[in-house]
């Protein structure tokens, strides 16, 4: 998978580039000119905030972003694409990486249908959520930079897989507006926030992994 690194001023200008290339956004030095943040709709985005006037964000659906290294780095993924096979294969085996590539076309097709119609039904299906949530999370989680940050990505992945299995129907209900958003204390290390269109994992207060299925904001 092609890896790209962009200055934050480029990332903040347009998120569409990230649909074609996964990248890591790094906070720039204080001596560089700040970028004025564009107004954001009151909804979840694949977004990172940095000290000063910098921000990075991606598109409004089927994207993931993981913030780590004291909030100075973000790992973006789109449609389940972005996991590094050199990282995921030794930890989970080649079948896991093949599953990424097999499910990504379905993820992308569902999101494109949503983009055309605004109908979230296919993205809110519990069976789809159960399999798609781990795949989407792995797109940002299994990266070399995350390994270098010494995050326990195999443990995080196992918790995400189990959470998606047990809570896919609850996630679906929240996505469809049938239940209120909720925060679930999952383990001694982690908690999950379920909101309309997104699931976010907070692990040991060291890293946050946001999986955005769709943004309810007016597009």
Protein Blocks (a to p, Z undefined) as FASTA:
>chain_A
ZZddddfklmmmpmklmmmoccddddddfkbccddddddddbdddddddehjbdcdddfe
hiacddeehhiaccddeehiaiafklmmmmnojklmmmmmmmmmmmmmmmmmmmmnopak
lmmpmklmmmmmmmmmmmmmmcfklmmnopafklmmmmmmmmmmmmmmmmmmmmnopacc
ddddfblmbccdddehiacddehhlaccdddfbdcbdZZ
